[in-house]
Amino acid sequence: MMNCTHVFALPGENHIIDEVVAGRGTYSGETLDQIQIRYPGAVCIHWDDWLLAARSRQQTPITWALTTRDRYTNRLEVLPPAMWQDGAFLVGEPMDHDIATGQPRFEAYWRRHDHYFVASRPLTHAELRQELAATSAEMALIAAAAEAVETIDANELEAYADAQHRKGV
């Protein structure tokens, strides 16, 4: 990056449009008014303010949601994993990079007890390792709850089938 203090950017986006020196984009040579023709809503913002806002958008809490086996398998097979550990993997190509550290961030998936999970946001290698350690107990509870629901459904179905059999249906 050049010696600039401001950038052109769209609020809420995690990339800049151009660096600003003397009121003009260093790559485009355009003023903010000209940039806004191509990027309606673009603003000129201090670089540090843009970094803080973008970083806060990236660092949302990590949660894990159930996904399908097909989705897990598809994402596992699309590219060689960037990381694989304990049934968890990072999809082989980064989605973006951590603004504070520059580390690549990847889609993350985890298989645990025949249940499949996807992370709520891209993770770095270090974040996935931390999640595996910290979330192991939580994931076991989620998997156990899912298995309990499946068991209840199976038991209810069996009881219903027995009742129907006794009725001669």
ABEGO torsion letter per residue (X at the ends): XBBBABBBBBBGBABBABBBBGGBBAAAGBBAAAAAAABBGBBBBBAAAAAAAAAAAAABBBBBBBBBAAAAAAAAAABBBABBBGGBBBBABBABBBAAAGBBBBBBBBBBGGBBBBBABBBBAAAAAAAAAAAAAAAAAAAAAAAAAAAAAAAAAAAAAAAAAAAGX
